[in-house]
Amino acid sequence: MEVLNIDNLQRTLERLGNLMGVIQRALGEYLAKQRTDFSRFFFLGDDDLLEIMGNSSEPGKVLPHVGKMFAGIAGARTVNTDLPEGVRVRLDAMVSKDGEIVDFNEPIDIATDGSVKDWLKLLENRMKSTLAILLEQAVAEDNFTAEAALDEPTKTRFVEWATKFPAQVMILAAQINWSMGVDKGLGDTDAKGSLQKVLQVLEWKLEVMATTVLQELPPDARKKFEQLITEVVRQRDVVRSLMEEEVTDAKDFRWMYHLRYYYDPSAELSKKLVVSLSNANFSYGFEYLGIGERLVQTPLTDKCYLTLTQALHFRMGGSPFGPAGTGKTESVKALGAALGRFVLVFNCDETFDFSAMGRLLAGLSQVGAWGCFDEFNRLEERILSAVSQQILTIQRGLLDRQSQIDLIGRQIALHENVGIFITMNPGYEGRSNLPDNLKNLFRSFAMVVPDRKLIAQVMLYSQGIVTAEHLAGKIVDLFLLCDDRMSKQRHYDFGLRALKTLLVTAGSLKRKAIEGKGNLVGDDLAEEEKKALIVGACNNIIPKLIAEDMPIFAEVLQETFPGSEVAKMEHEQAREEILKICKEKDLVPAESFIQKILQLKQVMEMRHGVMTVGPVGVGKSAAITVLLQVLEKLDGVKGELYTIDPKAISKERLYGSLDGTTLEWTDGIFTSVLRRIIDNQKGESDRRHWIVFDGDVDPNWVENLNSVLDDNKLLTLPSGERLGIPNNVRIVLEVDSLAHATPATVSRCGMVWFNDDNV
């Protein structure tokens, strides 16, 4: 009543409401201006950008946001002592997400009164110049060519050279050495003899690295060598095919069909490296990418690269399409990495409206980055038609070589390196049809059946598995036979993602198996490698099998690897802790229940997205809570469990919503939990976090998690923000049936099946 008696209350509230609107518009314009001044701000949310602008005089508070604006930089090394007058802090190196440290060619001094935009622009320029200078040094020192003596001192020098430079620079130098070596060889009168010498060097390099990865190495050095092996295996295969087909001309399409790297020492620093494929040439972008992961190149990815580079050459977009788990998004990312571009993946859904897409496209155009819009046909058809106009504006601007275009109602700078790609799963539930005016803007490429055997072979070899050629075929056959002979269950997936999960653990399983057994060679080593892979296959496949398929798996395993037996999950310490905790909780620890908990533990170690599937009342929730407590007892890391029922709330309440007028973003429940973990205000990074979605899985809400559950490990929001999933977070989907889930979701998760008899 007191409030109602205030004089002119309605007028006062209206005036305050109008003032609030004015303030919001002014703030929106201020943030838009900041984004225009430093275009990488487009990939930050409004809250993050306000925090940066509010703390512009404190670089320590700005650096945590750098990882969202750059592909590989997670932070920078700071120096606070012995600084010149007027300098607040000095940045002398960039640090990657993998922990790789690259010293700047010249440190960045941040003045006490310096603007945050100025030193972030300087950071961007210094990143590119540092990589270009390091590449110049690496190319100058890379004399491991056909003329080199391949002896022991050269071997030591090669390992030192590979260790000395950052992974990205070292692999680029190896690619330049190979491309120019093959080009020179094809120009010789005895082309076959010259190629034979190139092949000899490549085989020597592989031998040196295969022995190096078996030693105890720091994780970053191991990843570096694994990537170099993956690259050199491809180079070896290309040279072999050129020799078999008797190619003798550098202009032959069978050679021009591959990515080739040419280095011109006389050109200006940023233009020295040119990447060519067929008749398309691209200046390398020098975006720092860290160590990351390397895609295995196969005939399918070669064709995909050819289609996408031709699309870029004609200023068009690229559109790989096909079923889930065939490498569409990864191929776009890998090509972007090969050209030194910043690739941003966005997981599309119907909340991406016209203005949200416009803002993202404006950001990409200004930065010169690549946007890969995953599952683009999940956007509504009316939005697709409108977005086609925005994309057409960008493509016309590129064709006419314009420096500025009109987008989202304002003038936007247009960078020549911008690329727009879309990937699609045609025919899945919740997908739209692309209008013809949009299809015409993209070159399409079908990716249906990946080259599993070649991928398995290269990945096993890069992990230090000596008998990779022999084992790759067998392990692929095992997965194909399982797919063929077992009953058709909605939660079964024996595709490339399931195979890759096994392949990436092969190296550590082998090292564990041969520990303390001396220097094994020949048949003994082959036997240990085979056993390690069988254990890995059992760890991967058994947790998802229903009771009726267990005997079929035993048969298939026996057929593929004669004399082998199904390996049981064993972990003595974990078993003891499970028994203790079950007693505390008054649970009956049946052997089948203990096995399920051990299987869940194994799957959690291999995948960051896990599904527990089974009827109501079979112990799914109990297994998750018991395992969390068991792990706390084993390693002393406290565990946090967040349970969300996704069907009890709207999708907007779960993920968040974007205001169509002000473009203001409001977090949902899942987004706010994730943001709290990432912000690490109360020591969240020292704890284990499991976010459990306990409820029916349907494409409407679960497909927003696609980029969270796959190798991207990113939650992409319509506001342009991309929240990375930290390594201490696991996403668990607890369901009784997957009747409405699409293969896109199923293939991204590790599966644990709970039978009626588990309890």
C-alpha positions in Angstrom: 0.0 0.0 0.0 2.9 2.4 0.8 4.3 1.9 -2.7 0.9 2.7 -4.3 0.7 5.9 -2.3 3.9 7.3 -3.8 3.2 10.4 -6.0 3.4 9.9 -9.8 4.6 6.3 -9.3 3.6 5.2 -12.8 5.3 8.1 -14.4 8.5 7.6 -12.4 8.6 3.9 -13.3 8.1 4.7 -17.0 10.8 7.3 -16.9 13.2 4.9 -15.2 12.3 2.2 -17.7 13.1 4.6 -20.6 16.4 5.6 -19.0 17.2 1.9 -18.6 16.5 1.4 -22.3 18.8 4.4 -23.2 21.6 3.0 -21.0 21.3 -0.5 -22.6 21.4 0.9 -26.1 24.4 3.1 -25.3 26.1 0.1 -23.7 25.3 -2.0 -26.8 26.8 0.6 -29.1 29.9 0.9 -26.9 30.5 -2.9 -27.1 29.8 -2.9 -30.8 32.5 -0.2 -31.2 35.0 -2.2 -29.2 34.3 -5.2 -31.4 34.9 -3.1 -34.5 38.2 -1.8 -33.1 39.5 -5.3 -32.2 37.6 -7.9 -34.2 38.4 -10.9 -32.0 36.1 -9.4 -29.4 33.3 -10.8 -31.5 34.0 -14.2 -30.0 33.4 -13.1 -26.5 30.1 -12.6 -24.6 29.1 -9.2 -23.4 30.0 -10.0 -19.8 33.5 -11.1 -20.7 34.0 -8.1 -22.9 32.8 -5.7 -20.1 35.2 -7.5 -17.6 38.1 -6.9 -20.1 37.3 -3.3 -20.6 36.8 -2.7 -16.9 40.1 -4.3 -16.1 42.1 -2.8 -19.0 44.8 -1.6 -16.6 45.2 -5.1 -15.1 46.6 -7.6 -17.7 46.4 -10.4 -15.2 42.6 -10.3 -15.3 42.5 -10.0 -19.1 44.8 -13.0 -19.9 42.3 -15.7 -18.8 40.0 -14.5 -21.6 42.7 -14.7 -24.3 42.0 -18.4 -24.9 38.6 -17.6 -26.3 40.0 -15.2 -28.8 42.9 -17.2 -30.2 43.0 -20.8 -31.6 46.0 -22.0 -29.6 47.0 -19.3 -27.1 45.7 -20.1 -23.6 47.8 -17.4 -21.8 51.1 -15.6 -21.8 54.2 -15.8 -19.5 54.5 -12.6 -17.5 57.5 -10.8 -16.1 57.0 -8.3 -13.3 60.6 -7.6 -12.2 63.4 -5.3 -13.6 61.0 -3.5 -15.9 61.6 0.0 -17.4 59.8 3.0 -16.0 56.2 3.3 -17.1 55.9 -0.5 -17.9 53.3 -2.4 -15.8 54.1 -5.9 -17.0 56.0 -7.6 -19.8 54.8 -10.6 -21.8 57.7 -12.6 -23.1 56.1 -15.9 -24.3 52.8 -17.4 -25.4 51.5 -20.5 -23.7 49.3 -23.1 -25.5 46.4 -25.1 -24.1 48.7 -28.1 -24.1 51.4 -26.4 -22.0 53.8 -25.6 -24.9 55.7 -22.4 -24.3 56.9 -20.3 -27.3 59.1 -17.3 -26.6 58.2 -14.1 -28.5 60.8 -12.8 -30.9 60.4 -9.5 -29.1 58.7 -9.2 -25.7 55.5 -7.1 -25.3 55.7 -4.2 -22.8 52.3 -3.2 -21.4 52.5 0.5 -20.3 50.8 1.6 -17.1 48.4 3.8 -19.1 48.2 1.4 -22.1 44.9 0.5 -23.8 43.9 -3.2 -23.6 43.0 -3.2 -27.4 46.5 -1.9 -28.3 48.4 -4.7 -26.5 45.9 -7.4 -27.7 46.5 -6.2 -31.3 50.3 -6.3 -30.5 49.9 -9.9 -29.1 48.1 -10.9 -32.4 50.9 -9.4 -34.6 53.7 -10.8 -32.3 52.2 -14.3 -32.5 52.4 -14.2 -36.3 55.9 -12.6 -36.6 57.3 -15.1 -33.9 56.0 -18.1 -35.9 57.3 -16.7 -39.2 60.8 -16.1 -37.7 61.0 -19.5 -36.0 59.9 -21.1 -39.3 62.8 -19.3 -41.1 65.2 -20.7 -38.6 63.7 -24.2 -38.7 63.9 -24.3 -42.5 67.5 -23.1 -42.5 68.5 -25.9 -40.0 66.5 -28.6 -41.6 69.1 -30.2 -43.8 67.9 -33.8 -43.4 67.6 -34.3 -47.2 68.6 -37.0 -49.7 72.2 -35.7 -49.6 72.5 -36.1 -45.8 74.5 -39.0 -44.2 71.9 -41.0 -42.3 74.1 -42.1 -39.4 74.0 -42.0 -35.6 75.1 -38.3 -35.2 72.5 -37.2 -37.8 69.9 -39.2 -35.8 70.8 -37.3 -32.6 70.7 -34.0 -34.5 67.3 -34.8 -36.0 65.7 -35.5 -32.6 67.3 -32.3 -31.2 66.0 -30.3 -34.1 62.5 -31.7 -33.7 62.5 -31.0 -30.0 63.9 -27.5 -30.3 61.0 -25.9 -32.3 57.3 -25.7 -31.5 55.2 -28.6 -32.9 53.5 -26.4 -35.6 56.8 -24.9 -36.9 58.7 -28.2 -36.8 55.9 -30.0 -38.9 55.7 -27.0 -41.3 59.5 -27.2 -41.9 59.2 -31.0 -42.5 56.4 -30.4 -45.0 58.4 -27.7 -46.8 61.5 -30.0 -47.0 59.3 -32.8 -48.4 57.3 -30.7 -50.9 60.3 -29.0 -52.3 62.4 -32.2 -52.3 59.7 -34.1 -54.3 59.4 -31.1 -56.7 63.1 -31.0 -57.3 63.2 -34.8 -57.7 60.4 -34.7 -60.3 62.4 -32.1 -62.2 65.5 -34.4 -62.4 66.3 -36.5 -65.4 66.3 -39.6 -63.2 63.0 -38.8 -61.4 62.5 -42.3 -60.0 66.0 -42.4 -58.6 65.6 -39.0 -56.9 62.2 -40.1 -55.5 63.9 -43.2 -54.1 66.4 -41.1 -52.2 63.5 -38.9 -50.8 61.7 -42.1 -49.8 64.9 -43.4 -48.1 65.1 -40.3 -45.9 61.4 -40.5 -45.0 61.7 -44.2 -43.9 64.8 -43.3 -41.9 62.9 -40.5 -40.2 60.0 -42.9 -39.3 62.5 -45.4 -37.9 64.1 -42.7 -35.7 60.8 -41.4 -34.4 59.2 -44.9 -33.8 62.0 -45.7 -31.4 61.8 -42.2 -29.8 58.1 -42.4 -28.9 58.7 -45.7 -27.0 60.9 -43.9 -24.5 59.6 -42.1 -21.5 58.8 -38.6 -22.8 56.9 -35.6 -21.4 53.3 -35.7 -22.7 53.8 -32.6 -25.0 57.0 -34.1 -26.6 55.2 -37.4 -27.2 52.3 -35.7 -28.9 54.7 -33.7 -31.0 56.5 -36.9 -32.3 53.2 -38.7 -32.8 52.0 -35.9 -35.0 55.3 -35.8 -37.0 55.0 -39.6 -37.5 51.4 -39.2 -38.8 52.6 -36.5 -41.3 55.7 -38.5 -42.4 53.7 -41.6 -43.0 51.5 -39.6 -45.4 54.5 -38.2 -47.1 56.0 -41.7 -47.5 52.7 -43.1 -48.9 52.5 -40.2 -51.4 56.1 -40.8 -52.6 55.4 -44.5 -53.0 52.3 -43.9 -55.1 54.2 -41.4 -57.3 56.9 -44.0 -57.9 54.4 -46.8 -58.6 52.5 -44.6 -61.1 55.8 -43.5 -62.6 55.1 -39.8 -62.3 58.1 -37.8 -63.7 56.7 -34.2 -64.0 56.1 -31.7 -61.2 53.0 -30.4 -63.2 51.4 -33.9 -63.2 48.0 -33.8 -61.5 48.8 -36.9 -59.4 51.3 -34.7 -57.6 49.5 -31.4 -57.7 46.5 -33.2 -56.2 48.3 -33.1 -52.7 48.8 -30.2 -50.3 52.2 -28.8 -51.1 54.3 -26.2 -49.1 56.6 -23.8 -50.9 59.0 -21.5 -49.1 60.5 -18.4 -50.7 63.3 -16.9 -48.5 63.3 -13.7 -50.6 59.7 -12.8 -50.0 58.5 -10.6 -47.1 58.2 -12.4 -43.8 54.4 -13.2 -43.8 54.3 -14.1 -47.5 57.3 -16.5 -47.5 55.2 -19.7 -47.1 52.6 -20.5 -49.8 50.4 -23.6 -49.6 49.2 -25.0 -52.9 46.7 -27.6 -54.0 46.0 -28.1 -57.7 45.8 -24.5 -59.1 44.8 -22.9 -55.8 47.5 -21.0 -53.8 47.1 -19.7 -50.3 49.5 -17.6 -48.1 50.0 -19.4 -44.8 48.0 -17.6 -42.0 50.5 -18.0 -39.1 47.8 -18.4 -36.5 49.4 -20.2 -33.5 47.6 -23.6 -33.0 49.5 -25.2 -30.1 50.2 -28.9 -30.3 46.6 -30.1 -30.7 45.8 -33.3 -32.6 46.5 -34.3 -36.2 44.0 -35.8 -38.6 45.2 -38.9 -40.5 45.0 -38.0 -44.2 43.3 -40.6 -46.4 42.2 -40.7 -50.0 38.7 -39.4 -48.8 40.2 -36.4 -47.0 42.4 -35.6 -50.0 39.3 -35.4 -52.2 37.6 -33.3 -49.5 40.6 -30.9 -49.4 40.5 -30.6 -53.2 36.8 -29.7 -53.2 37.1 -27.2 -50.3 40.3 -25.5 -51.7 38.6 -25.1 -55.1 35.6 -23.6 -53.3 37.8 -21.1 -51.6 39.7 -20.4 -54.9 36.3 -19.4 -56.4 35.3 -17.4 -53.3 32.6 -19.9 -52.4 31.8 -21.9 -49.2 32.3 -25.7 -48.7 29.8 -28.2 -47.5 30.9 -31.7 -46.5 27.8 -33.9 -45.8 27.1 -37.5 -44.7 26.3 -39.7 -41.7 27.7 -39.1 -38.1 31.3 -39.9 -37.4 32.8 -39.7 -40.9 35.2 -36.8 -40.2 33.3 -33.8 -41.8 34.1 -31.2 -39.2 37.5 -32.6 -38.4 38.5 -32.4 -42.2 37.5 -28.7 -42.2 39.5 -28.1 -39.0 42.5 -30.0 -40.4 42.5 -28.1 -43.7 42.3 -24.8 -41.7 45.2 -25.9 -39.6 47.2 -26.8 -42.7 46.7 -23.3 -44.0 47.4 -21.6 -40.6 43.8 -20.3 -40.2 41.8 -19.7 -37.0 38.9 -22.2 -37.3 35.8 -21.6 -35.2 33.2 -24.4 -34.9 29.6 -23.5 -34.1 27.1 -26.1 -33.2 23.9 -24.8 -34.8 20.3 -25.1 -33.5 17.1 -23.2 -33.8 18.1 -20.6 -31.2 20.6 -19.2 -33.8 18.4 -16.5 -35.3 19.1 -14.0 -38.1 20.8 -11.4 -35.9 22.9 -14.0 -34.0 24.2 -15.5 -37.3 24.8 -12.0 -38.6 27.0 -11.1 -35.6 29.0 -14.3 -36.0 29.5 -13.8 -39.8 30.6 -10.2 -39.1 33.2 -11.4 -36.6 34.6 -14.0 -39.0 34.7 -11.4 -41.9 36.8 -9.0 -39.8 39.2 -11.5 -38.3 39.7 -13.5 -41.5 38.8 -16.7 -39.6 37.0 -19.8 -40.9 33.5 -20.6 -39.5 32.4 -24.2 -39.6 28.7 -24.3 -38.9 28.1 -27.9 -37.7 24.7 -29.4 -38.5 23.7 -26.3 -40.3 20.3 -27.9 -41.4 19.2 -27.8 -37.7 18.5 -24.0 -38.3 14.8 -23.2 -39.1 14.1 -22.9 -42.9 13.0 -19.2 -42.6 16.4 -18.4 -40.9 18.3 -20.4 -43.6 16.9 -18.3 -46.3 17.8 -15.0 -44.6 21.3 -16.3 -43.7 21.9 -17.1 -47.4 21.7 -13.3 -48.2 24.3 -12.5 -45.5 26.7 -15.2 -46.9 26.0 -14.0 -50.5 27.1 -10.5 -49.4 30.4 -11.8 -48.0 31.1 -14.0 -51.1 30.3 -11.1 -53.5 32.6 -8.9 -51.5 35.4 -11.4 -51.8 34.9 -11.8 -55.5 35.0 -8.0 -56.1 38.0 -7.8 -53.6 36.2 -5.2 -51.5 37.8 -4.1 -48.3 34.4 -3.4 -46.6 30.9 -4.8 -46.9 27.5 -3.9 -45.5 26.4 -6.5 -42.9 23.9 -6.4 -40.0 23.2 -2.8 -40.9 26.7 -1.4 -40.6 30.0 -1.3 -42.5 32.2 -4.3 -41.7 35.9 -4.7 -42.7 36.3 -7.8 -45.0 39.4 -9.9 -44.7 40.4 -11.9 -47.7 41.1 -15.1 -45.7 37.5 -15.6 -44.4 36.0 -19.0 -45.2 32.4 -20.3 -44.4 31.8 -24.0 -44.2 28.7 -26.0 -43.3 28.4 -29.7 -42.3 25.2 -31.7 -42.4 23.6 -35.1 -41.5 20.8 -35.3 -44.1 17.7 -37.2 -43.2 18.2 -37.2 -39.4 15.4 -36.2 -37.0 15.0 -32.4 -36.5 16.7 -31.4 -39.7 15.5 -28.9 -42.3 16.0 -28.9 -46.1 18.4 -26.3 -47.5 16.8 -23.8 -49.8 18.2 -23.8 -53.4 19.5 -20.2 -53.1 21.7 -21.4 -50.2 22.9 -24.7 -51.8 24.3 -22.7 -54.7 26.7 -20.8 -52.5 28.5 -24.0 -51.3 30.5 -26.7 -53.0 29.1 -30.0 -51.6 31.2 -33.1 -50.8 29.8 -36.5 -49.7 31.7 -38.2 -46.8 30.1 -41.6 -46.3 32.6 -44.3 -45.6 35.9 -43.3 -43.9 39.1 -45.3 -44.7 39.2 -47.0 -41.4 42.1 -49.4 -42.1 44.5 -46.7 -43.2 43.4 -44.5 -40.2 44.0 -47.4 -37.8 47.3 -48.2 -39.3 48.7 -44.7 -39.1 47.4 -44.0 -35.6 48.8 -47.3 -34.2 52.1 -46.6 -35.9 52.3 -43.1 -34.4 51.6 -44.6 -31.0 54.8 -46.7 -31.4 53.0 -50.0 -32.3 55.6 -51.8 -34.5 53.2 -54.4 -36.0 50.7 -51.7 -36.9 50.1 -52.9 -40.5 49.2 -56.4 -39.4 47.1 -55.3 -36.4 45.2 -52.5 -38.1 43.3 -54.8 -40.4 42.4 -57.2 -37.6 41.1 -54.5 -35.3 39.0 -52.9 -38.0 37.6 -56.4 -38.9 36.7 -56.9 -35.2 34.6 -53.7 -35.2 33.0 -54.5 -38.6 32.1 -58.1 -37.5 30.6 -56.8 -34.2 28.5 -54.4 -36.2 27.5 -57.1 -38.6 26.7 -60.1 -36.3 25.4 -58.5 -33.1 21.8 -57.6 -32.5 20.8 -54.1 -33.6 20.6 -52.0 -30.5 20.0 -48.2 -30.5 23.0 -47.7 -28.2 25.5 -49.7 -30.3 28.1 -47.8 -32.3 31.1 -49.6 -33.9 32.0 -46.7 -36.1 35.1 -44.5 -36.5 34.6 -42.7 -33.1 34.5 -45.9 -31.2 37.5 -47.2 -33.1 39.5 -44.0 -32.5 38.9 -44.3 -28.7 40.7 -47.6 -28.8 43.5 -46.4 -31.1 44.5 -43.4 -28.9 44.9 -45.7 -25.8 46.9 -48.3 -27.7 50.3 -46.7 -27.0 49.8 -46.4 -23.2 48.4 -50.0 -23.0 51.5 -51.3 -24.8 53.9 -49.3 -22.6 52.1 -50.7 -19.5 52.2 -54.3 -20.9 56.0 -54.3 -21.7 57.0 -52.5 -18.5 59.7 -54.4 -16.7 60.0 -57.0 -19.4 63.3 -55.9 -20.8 63.9 -55.1 -24.5 61.4 -57.2 -26.4 61.8 -57.8 -30.2 60.2 -59.9 -33.0 57.5 -62.3 -32.1 57.6 -61.5 -28.4 57.0 -57.8 -29.0 54.2 -58.6 -31.6 52.5 -60.9 -29.0 52.6 -58.1 -26.3 51.2 -55.6 -28.8 48.4 -58.0 -29.8 47.5 -58.6 -26.1 47.4 -54.9 -25.4 45.1 -54.2 -28.3 42.8 -57.1 -27.2 42.5 -55.6 -23.7 41.8 -52.2 -25.3 39.1 -53.7 -27.5 37.4 -55.5 -24.6 37.5 -52.3 -22.5 35.9 -50.5 -25.4 33.2 -53.0 -26.5 32.1 -55.1 -23.4 30.6 -52.2 -21.4 27.9 -51.5 -24.1 26.9 -55.2 -24.8 23.6 -56.7 -23.8 23.8 -60.2 -22.2 22.7 -62.0 -25.4 25.6 -60.5 -27.4 28.4 -61.4 -25.0 28.9 -65.0 -26.5 28.8 -63.5 -30.0 31.6 -61.1 -29.0 33.7 -64.0 -27.6 33.2 -65.8 -31.0 34.2 -62.7 -33.0 37.3 -62.1 -30.9 38.3 -65.7 -31.2 37.9 -65.5 -35.0 39.8 -62.3 -35.4 42.6 -63.1 -32.9 42.7 -66.9 -32.6 43.5 -68.2 -29.1 42.5 -65.0 -27.4 40.0 -64.7 -24.5 37.7 -61.9 -23.4 39.6 -59.8 -20.8 37.7 -59.0 -17.6 37.9 -55.7 -15.8 40.3 -55.9 -12.9 41.4 -53.2 -10.5 42.2 -54.6 -7.0 42.3 -51.2 -5.2 39.1 -50.0 -6.8 37.3 -53.3 -6.0 38.2 -53.0 -2.3 36.9 -49.4 -2.2 33.7 -50.4 -4.0 33.0 -53.1 -1.4 33.6 -50.7 1.5 31.4 -47.9 0.0 28.6 -50.4 -0.9 28.7 -51.6 2.8 28.4 -48.0 4.0 25.4 -47.3 1.6 23.7 -50.7 2.5 24.1 -51.8 -1.2 24.5 -55.5 -2.1 27.9 -55.7 -4.1 27.0 -58.4 -6.6 29.8 -59.3 -9.0 27.9 -58.1 -12.0 27.3 -54.7 -10.2 31.0 -54.4 -9.4 31.9 -55.2 -13.0 29.6 -52.4 -14.2 31.2 -49.9 -11.9 34.7 -50.9 -13.1 33.5 -50.7 -16.7 32.0 -47.2 -16.0 35.4 -46.2 -14.6 37.2 -47.5 -17.7 34.8 -45.7 -20.1 35.1 -42.4 -18.0 38.9 -42.6 -18.5 38.5 -43.0 -22.3 35.6 -40.6 -23.1 34.5 -37.3 -21.6 30.9 -38.0 -22.7 29.3 -41.1 -21.2 25.8 -42.7 -21.5 24.5 -45.2 -18.9 21.6 -47.0 -20.6 19.2 -49.5 -19.0 15.6 -49.9 -17.6 14.5 -48.1 -14.5 15.8 -49.6 -11.2 18.9 -51.4 -12.4 21.5 -49.3 -10.5 22.6 -46.6 -12.9 22.4 -43.7 -10.4 23.9 -45.9 -7.7 26.8 -46.9 -9.9 27.6 -43.3 -10.7 27.5 -42.1 -7.1 29.5 -45.1 -5.8 32.2 -44.6 -8.5 32.6 -40.9 -7.7 33.3 -41.8 -4.1 35.6 -44.6 -5.1 37.7 -42.3 -7.3 37.8 -39.8 -4.4 39.3 -42.5 -2.1 41.8 -43.7 -4.8 43.3 -40.3 -5.8 42.1 -37.9 -3.1 40.4 -35.6 -5.6 37.0 -34.5 -4.4 34.1 -35.1 -6.7 31.0 -32.9 -7.4 27.8 -34.3 -8.9 25.3 -32.0 -10.6 22.0 -33.8 -11.6 19.7 -32.1 -14.1 16.4 -33.4 -15.5 16.4 -31.9 -19.0 12.8 -32.8 -19.7 11.5 -30.9 -16.6 12.6 -27.5 -17.9 12.5 -25.7 -21.2 15.5 -25.7 -23.6 16.0 -22.0 -22.9 16.1 -22.6 -19.1 18.7 -25.4 -19.8 21.1 -23.6 -22.1 20.2 -20.0 -22.0 18.5 -17.5 -24.3 19.4 -14.6 -26.6 17.3 -11.4 -26.6 16.4 -10.8 -30.3 16.4 -7.0 -29.9 19.3 -6.2 -27.6 21.4 -9.4 -28.4 21.8 -9.8 -24.6 22.6 -13.3 -23.5 21.1 -15.0 -20.3 22.7 -18.2 -19.0 20.6 -21.4 -18.5 21.2 -24.0 -15.8 23.8 -26.1 -17.6 25.6 -23.0 -19.0 25.9 -21.4 -15.5 27.2 -24.6 -13.9 29.8 -24.9 -16.7 30.7 -21.2 -16.5 31.2 -21.6 -12.7 33.6 -24.5 -13.2 35.6 -22.7 -15.9 35.8 -19.4 -13.9 37.4 -21.4 -11.0 36.6 -18.8 -8.3 36.5 -21.4 -5.5 39.1 -23.9 -6.6 36.8 -25.8 -9.0 39.8 -26.8 -11.1 41.1 -29.0 -8.3 37.9 -31.1 -8.1 36.2 -33.6 -10.3 32.9 -32.5 -11.8 30.2 -34.8 -13.3 27.2 -33.2 -14.9 24.4 -35.8 -15.1 21.4 -35.4 -17.4 18.9 -37.8 -15.9 16.0 -38.0 -18.3 14.9 -39.0 -21.8 17.2 -38.2 -24.7 15.6 -36.5 -27.7 17.3 -34.5 -30.5 15.5 -31.3 -29.5 17.8 -30.7 -26.4 20.6 -33.2 -26.6 22.0 -32.2 -30.0 23.1 -28.8 -28.6 25.7 -30.9 -26.8 27.2 -32.4 -30.0 30.2 -30.1 -30.0 30.6 -30.6 -26.3 30.7 -34.4 -26.6 33.0 -34.7 -29.6 36.7 -33.8 -29.9 35.9 -30.0 -30.1 34.9 -30.1 -26.4 33.1 -26.7 -26.8 29.7 -25.4 -25.9 28.9 -22.9 -28.6 26.3 -20.2 -27.8 24.3 -18.0 -30.2 26.0 -15.0 -28.6 29.3 -16.0 -30.3 30.8 -17.3 -27.0 32.5 -20.7 -27.0 32.9 -22.3 -23.6 35.6 -25.0 -23.5 35.0 -28.1 -21.5 37.9 -28.6 -18.9 39.5 -32.0 -18.6 38.1 -32.5 -15.0 34.5 -32.4 -16.4 32.5 -35.4 -17.5 29.0 -35.2 -19.1 26.9 -38.2 -18.2 23.5 -39.0 -19.9 21.4 -41.4 -17.8 18.6 -42.9 -19.9 16.4 -45.9 -20.1 16.1 -46.0 -23.9 17.6 -44.3 -26.9 14.5 -44.7 -29.1 14.6 -41.0 -30.2 18.3 -40.4 -30.2 20.1 -39.9 -33.5 23.4 -41.6 -34.5 25.1 -38.2 -34.1 24.5 -38.3 -30.3 25.1 -42.1 -29.9 28.4 -42.1 -31.7 29.8 -39.3 -29.6 29.4 -41.1 -26.2 31.0 -44.0 -24.4 28.2 -46.5 -23.6 27.6 -48.6 -20.5 24.6 -50.9 -20.6 22.9 -52.0 -17.4 21.0 -55.3 -17.5 18.1 -56.3 -15.3 20.3 -58.8 -13.5 23.0 -56.2 -12.5 21.2 -55.7 -9.2 
